[in-house]
Amino acid sequence: MHFDPKRDSFLNPMRTQLLDLYTKQAKAFVAVRQKLGQGNRGGPFLPAPHEAYASQPRPLLIVGQETNGWGEHLDDIAAQMAVYDGFAVGQRYNAKPFWNMTRQVERLLGHAPHSCAWANLSRFDIEGKRAQGEQAAVIATLDHLLLDEVRILTPKVCLFYTGPELDHRLQSVFTGLTYYPVDGYTPRQFARLSHPALPLLSFRTYHPRYLRQSRMEAGVLATLARLTQAEPV
């Protein structure tokens, strides 16, 4: 089911709030896109979670780095949100490390499959990859939107797959963000996050592809299960 502002104002008020947020940023999206130059510039990435997200016992928000290619409808914010809707939080990509681990996190929380919300720190990708240098700095001017998305989505569990290399950008969004070590891991590998805007169950770890390559995936999942089960719903 694709995003429809009139219908979703009744069925899913979160989407209506997000639509309003992104509509107010429409000129900023265009300005950033123009500064990124010619070529494939996937984005802007605009989350639009479906109804199943808010109905889970502890709504889960996954925060990634950037897309690997994305649609571009700079002249129609609702159509751009529909790109997210059609992707269905990776329903066709369950074998990919990112989505495979996310499905496992949904299960350990007792959630329905494909019920999480998904955000990214970067709103645009460059030819399906992370921006570098000046382009990365331009894209980072939109990072502040993540704070508003968390406020609107009110997750109970937030899992950042952003890795330590992007911590400086997270700290710019969540001023005063504190990292606490998790038993058995260095803060670079896996940390618990504390900030007034984030839920109690907030964590930052590596991208799932790297977790799998370094054989940390199973341990991180087991630790997540223990830490989340220790907290009341």
Sine and cosine of phi, psi and omega as CSV:
sin_phi,cos_phi,sin_psi,cos_psi,sin_omega,cos_omega
0.00,0.00,0.82,-0.57,-0.09,-1.00
-1.00,0.01,0.34,-0.94,-0.04,-1.00
-0.90,0.44,0.78,-0.63,0.05,-1.00
-0.70,-0.72,0.93,-0.37,-0.10,-0.99
-0.84,0.55,-0.66,0.75,-0.05,-1.00
-0.93,0.38,-0.74,0.68,0.00,-1.00
-0.91,0.42,-0.71,0.70,-0.14,-0.99
-0.97,0.24,-0.24,0.97,0.10,-0.99
-0.90,0.44,-0.40,0.92,0.05,-1.00
-0.99,-0.13,-0.70,0.72,-0.08,-1.00
-0.98,0.19,-0.54,0.84,-0.12,-0.99
-0.54,-0.84,0.99,0.14,-0.07,-1.00
-0.88,0.47,-0.39,0.92,0.05,-1.00
-0.86,0.51,-0.65,0.76,-0.01,-1.00
-0.90,0.44,-0.62,0.79,0.01,-1.00
-0.91,0.42,-0.64,0.77,0.06,-1.00
-0.90,0.43,-0.64,0.77,0.03,-1.00
-0.92,0.40,-0.66,0.75,0.04,-1.00
-0.85,0.52,-0.68,0.73,0.02,-1.00
-0.90,0.44,-0.68,0.73,0.03,-1.00
-0.86,0.52,-0.75,0.66,-0.07,-1.00
-0.95,0.31,-0.55,0.83,0.02,-1.00
-0.88,0.47,-0.63,0.78,0.02,-1.00
-0.93,0.37,-0.33,0.94,0.00,-1.00
-0.98,-0.18,0.13,0.99,-0.12,-0.99
-0.83,0.56,-0.69,0.73,-0.01,-1.00
-0.92,0.40,-0.59,0.81,0.03,-1.00
-0.91,0.41,-0.62,0.78,0.04,-1.00
-0.88,0.48,-0.70,0.71,0.00,-1.00
-0.90,0.44,-0.68,0.73,-0.02,-1.00
-0.89,0.45,-0.68,0.73,0.02,-1.00
-0.91,0.42,-0.70,0.71,-0.01,-1.00
-0.87,0.50,-0.65,0.76,0.00,-1.00
-0.90,0.43,-0.61,0.79,-0.01,-1.00
-0.95,0.32,-0.33,0.94,-0.04,-1.00
-0.99,0.16,-0.16,0.99,0.10,-0.99
0.99,0.17,-0.16,-0.99,-0.08,-1.00
-0.97,0.23,0.38,-0.93,0.04,-1.00
0.92,-0.39,-0.03,-1.00,0.00,-1.00
-0.97,0.26,0.88,-0.47,0.00,-1.00
-0.78,-0.62,1.00,0.06,-0.08,-1.00
-0.89,0.45,0.80,-0.60,0.04,-1.00
0.68,-0.73,-0.02,-1.00,0.08,1.00
-0.96,0.28,0.53,-0.85,0.03,-1.00
-1.00,0.10,0.89,-0.45,-0.10,-0.99
-0.78,-0.62,0.97,-0.22,-0.01,-1.00
-0.87,0.49,0.56,-0.83,0.08,-1.00
-0.52,-0.85,0.94,0.33,-0.09,-1.00
-0.84,0.55,0.57,-0.82,0.02,-1.00
-1.00,0.07,0.02,-1.00,-0.15,-0.99
-0.87,0.48,-0.49,0.87,-0.06,-1.00
-0.89,0.45,-0.45,0.89,-0.05,-1.00
-0.86,0.52,-0.82,0.57,-0.10,-0.99
-0.95,0.32,-0.30,0.96,-0.05,-1.00
-1.00,0.06,-0.06,1.00,0.01,-1.00
-0.98,0.21,0.43,-0.90,-0.05,-1.00
-0.86,0.52,-0.61,0.79,0.06,-1.00
-0.68,-0.73,1.00,0.04,-0.10,-1.00
-0.75,0.66,0.73,-0.68,-0.09,-1.00
-0.96,-0.27,0.81,-0.58,0.12,-0.99
-0.93,-0.37,0.85,-0.52,0.09,-1.00
-0.99,-0.15,0.75,-0.67,0.03,-1.00
-0.88,-0.47,0.90,-0.43,0.01,-1.00
-0.99,-0.16,-0.28,-0.96,-0.06,-1.00
-0.99,-0.12,-0.91,0.43,0.05,-1.00
-0.36,-0.93,0.26,-0.96,0.00,-1.00
-0.98,0.22,0.28,-0.96,0.10,-0.99
-0.95,-0.30,0.90,0.43,-0.13,-0.99
1.00,-0.05,0.62,-0.78,-0.04,-1.00
-0.32,-0.95,0.28,-0.96,0.04,-1.00
-0.96,0.28,0.23,-0.97,-0.03,-1.00
-0.61,-0.79,0.95,-0.32,0.04,-1.00
-0.74,-0.67,0.94,0.34,-0.09,-1.00
-0.91,0.42,-0.37,0.93,-0.03,-1.00
-1.00,-0.05,0.05,1.00,-0.06,-1.00
-0.49,-0.87,0.99,-0.13,-0.06,-1.00
-0.90,0.44,-0.66,0.75,0.01,-1.00
-0.88,0.47,-0.64,0.77,0.03,-1.00
-0.91,0.41,-0.59,0.80,0.03,-1.00
-0.92,0.39,-0.61,0.79,0.08,-1.00
-0.92,0.40,-0.51,0.86,0.02,-1.00
-0.92,0.39,-0.42,0.91,0.08,-1.00
-0.88,0.48,-0.70,0.71,0.07,-1.00
-0.87,0.49,-0.72,0.69,-0.03,-1.00
-0.85,0.53,-0.69,0.72,-0.02,-1.00
-0.93,0.38,-0.45,0.89,0.02,-1.00
-0.95,0.32,-0.40,0.92,0.10,-0.99
0.80,0.60,0.74,0.67,0.00,-1.00
0.63,0.77,0.78,0.63,0.14,-0.99
0.97,0.24,0.42,0.91,-0.06,-1.00
-0.85,0.53,-0.51,0.86,-0.01,-1.00
-1.00,-0.06,0.07,1.00,-0.09,-1.00
-0.79,-0.61,0.52,0.85,-0.10,-1.00
-0.88,0.48,-0.38,0.93,-0.01,-1.00
-0.99,0.16,-0.29,0.96,0.01,-1.00
-0.93,0.36,0.62,-0.79,-0.04,-1.00
-0.79,0.62,-0.68,0.73,-0.01,-1.00
-0.84,0.54,-0.77,0.64,-0.08,-1.00
-0.99,0.13,-0.50,0.87,0.07,-1.00
-0.88,0.47,-0.71,0.71,0.03,-1.00
-0.92,0.39,-0.63,0.78,0.02,-1.00
-0.88,0.47,-0.66,0.75,0.06,-1.00
-0.88,0.48,-0.61,0.79,0.03,-1.00
-0.92,0.38,-0.60,0.80,0.05,-1.00
-0.91,0.41,-0.65,0.76,0.07,-1.00
-0.85,0.53,-0.69,0.72,-0.02,-1.00
-0.91,0.42,-0.69,0.73,-0.06,-1.00
-0.93,0.37,-0.37,0.93,0.09,-1.00
-1.00,0.07,-0.10,0.99,-0.04,-1.00
0.98,0.20,0.42,0.91,-0.04,-1.00
-1.00,-0.04,0.33,-0.94,0.16,-0.99
-0.93,0.36,0.50,-0.86,0.06,-1.00
-0.90,0.43,0.54,-0.84,0.05,-1.00
0.89,0.46,0.54,0.84,-0.04,-1.00
-0.95,-0.33,-0.02,1.00,-0.01,-1.00
-0.97,0.25,0.20,-0.98,0.25,-0.97
-0.97,-0.24,0.46,-0.89,-0.06,-1.00
-0.75,-0.66,0.82,-0.57,0.10,-1.00
-0.84,-0.54,0.24,-0.97,0.10,-0.99
-0.74,-0.68,0.55,-0.83,0.06,-1.00
-0.91,0.41,-0.69,0.72,0.00,-1.00
-1.00,-0.05,0.71,-0.71,-0.02,-1.00
-0.99,0.12,-0.36,0.93,-0.03,-1.00
-0.75,-0.66,0.49,-0.87,0.22,-0.97
-0.92,-0.40,0.28,-0.96,0.00,-1.00
-0.90,-0.43,0.95,-0.31,-0.05,-1.00
0.81,0.58,0.61,0.79,0.02,-1.00
0.97,0.23,0.24,0.97,-0.03,-1.00
-0.73,-0.68,0.13,-0.99,0.02,-1.00
-0.94,0.33,0.66,-0.75,0.08,-1.00
-0.94,0.34,0.43,-0.90,0.02,-1.00
-0.78,-0.62,0.35,-0.94,0.13,-0.99
0.84,0.55,-0.75,-0.66,-0.08,-1.00
-0.89,0.46,-0.59,0.81,0.01,-1.00
-0.90,0.43,-0.64,0.77,0.03,-1.00
-0.89,0.45,-0.64,0.77,0.01,-1.00
-0.90,0.43,-0.62,0.78,0.02,-1.00
-0.91,0.42,-0.72,0.69,-0.01,-1.00
-0.89,0.45,-0.59,0.81,-0.03,-1.00
-0.90,0.43,-0.29,0.96,0.04,-1.00
-0.92,0.40,-0.22,0.98,0.03,-1.00
-0.98,-0.19,0.01,1.00,-0.06,-1.00
-0.85,0.53,-0.50,0.87,-0.07,-1.00
-0.85,0.52,-0.38,0.93,0.00,-1.00
-0.89,0.46,-0.44,0.90,0.00,-1.00
-0.87,0.49,-0.59,0.81,0.03,-1.00
-0.88,0.47,-0.68,0.73,0.03,-1.00
-0.93,0.38,-0.62,0.78,0.02,-1.00
-0.89,0.45,-0.68,0.74,0.04,-1.00
-0.89,0.46,-0.66,0.75,0.01,-1.00
-0.88,0.48,-0.68,0.74,-0.03,-1.00
-0.96,0.29,-0.66,0.75,-0.09,-1.00
-0.98,0.18,-0.35,0.93,-0.01,-1.00
0.64,0.77,0.85,0.52,0.02,-1.00
-0.93,0.38,0.40,-0.92,0.13,-0.99
-0.99,-0.15,-0.37,0.93,0.08,-1.00
-0.73,-0.68,0.75,-0.66,0.01,-1.00
-0.77,-0.64,0.85,-0.53,-0.04,-1.00
-0.86,-0.51,0.91,-0.42,0.01,-1.00
-1.00,-0.08,0.84,-0.53,0.11,-0.99
-0.99,-0.12,0.52,0.86,-0.17,-0.99
-1.00,0.05,-0.27,0.96,0.02,-1.00
0.93,0.36,0.24,-0.97,-0.07,-1.00
-0.93,0.36,-0.39,0.92,-0.05,-1.00
-0.90,0.43,-0.40,0.92,-0.01,-1.00
-0.96,-0.27,0.20,0.98,-0.01,-1.00
-0.86,0.52,-0.58,0.81,-0.02,-1.00
-0.89,0.46,-0.53,0.85,0.03,-1.00
-0.97,0.22,-0.61,0.79,0.09,-1.00
-0.88,0.47,-0.66,0.75,-0.01,-1.00
-0.92,0.39,-0.45,0.89,0.08,-1.00
-0.95,0.31,-0.55,0.84,0.02,-1.00
-0.98,0.21,-0.75,0.66,-0.05,-1.00
-0.96,-0.29,1.00,0.09,-0.08,-1.00
-0.87,0.50,0.78,-0.63,-0.02,-1.00
0.99,0.11,0.23,0.97,0.01,-1.00
-0.83,0.56,0.74,-0.67,-0.02,-1.00
-0.92,-0.39,0.67,-0.74,0.02,-1.00
-0.95,-0.32,0.79,-0.61,0.05,-1.00
-0.91,-0.42,0.69,-0.72,-0.01,-1.00
-0.92,0.39,0.51,-0.86,0.10,-1.00
-0.95,-0.31,0.71,-0.70,-0.05,-1.00
-0.77,0.63,0.78,-0.63,0.06,-1.00
1.00,-0.05,-0.05,1.00,-0.06,-1.00
-0.70,-0.72,0.48,-0.88,0.17,-0.98
-0.98,0.18,0.37,-0.93,0.05,-1.00
-0.86,0.52,-0.47,0.88,0.06,-1.00
-0.92,0.40,-0.58,0.81,-0.06,-1.00
-0.98,0.20,-0.71,0.70,-0.15,-0.99
-0.32,-0.95,0.86,-0.51,-0.04,-1.00
-0.68,-0.74,0.50,-0.87,0.14,-0.99
-1.00,-0.05,0.69,-0.73,-0.09,-1.00
-0.96,-0.28,0.58,-0.81,0.04,-1.00
-0.74,-0.68,0.82,-0.57,0.05,-1.00
-0.30,-0.96,0.58,-0.81,-0.02,-1.00
-0.83,0.55,-0.47,0.88,-0.03,-1.00
-1.00,0.08,-0.18,0.98,-0.05,-1.00
-0.97,-0.25,0.47,-0.88,0.06,-1.00
-0.93,0.37,0.30,-0.95,0.00,-1.00
-0.83,0.55,-0.62,0.79,-0.01,-1.00
-1.00,-0.07,0.98,0.21,0.03,-1.00
-0.83,-0.56,0.72,-0.69,-0.09,-1.00
-0.63,-0.78,0.47,-0.88,0.11,-0.99
-0.79,-0.62,0.76,-0.65,0.05,-1.00
-0.61,-0.79,-0.12,-0.99,0.01,-1.00
-0.96,0.27,0.22,-0.98,0.17,-0.99
-0.86,0.51,0.66,-0.76,-0.03,-1.00
-0.82,0.58,-0.52,0.86,0.04,-1.00
-0.88,0.48,-0.69,0.72,0.02,-1.00
-0.94,0.34,-0.62,0.79,0.06,-1.00
-0.85,0.52,-0.65,0.76,0.00,-1.00
-0.94,0.35,-0.70,0.71,0.00,-1.00
-0.88,0.47,-0.58,0.81,-0.03,-1.00
-1.00,-0.05,0.11,0.99,0.06,-1.00
0.87,0.49,0.59,0.81,0.07,-1.00
-0.97,-0.26,-0.15,0.99,-0.12,-0.99
-0.84,0.54,-0.78,0.63,-0.06,-1.00
-0.88,0.47,-0.66,0.75,0.00,-1.00
-0.92,0.40,-0.66,0.75,0.02,-1.00
-0.90,0.43,-0.67,0.74,0.03,-1.00
-0.89,0.45,-0.68,0.73,0.02,-1.00
-0.89,0.45,-0.64,0.77,0.01,-1.00
-0.93,0.36,-0.65,0.76,0.08,-1.00
-0.86,0.51,-0.68,0.73,0.02,-1.00
-0.87,0.50,-0.71,0.71,-0.01,-1.00
-0.90,0.43,-0.72,0.70,-0.07,-1.00
-0.94,0.35,-0.62,0.78,-0.01,-1.00
-0.97,0.26,-0.55,0.84,0.03,-1.00
-0.95,0.31,-0.38,0.93,0.00,-1.00
-0.97,0.25,-0.30,0.95,-0.02,-1.00
-0.99,-0.16,0.67,-0.74,0.02,-1.00
-0.93,0.38,0.45,-0.89,0.03,-1.00
-0.93,0.37,0.00,0.00,0.00,0.00
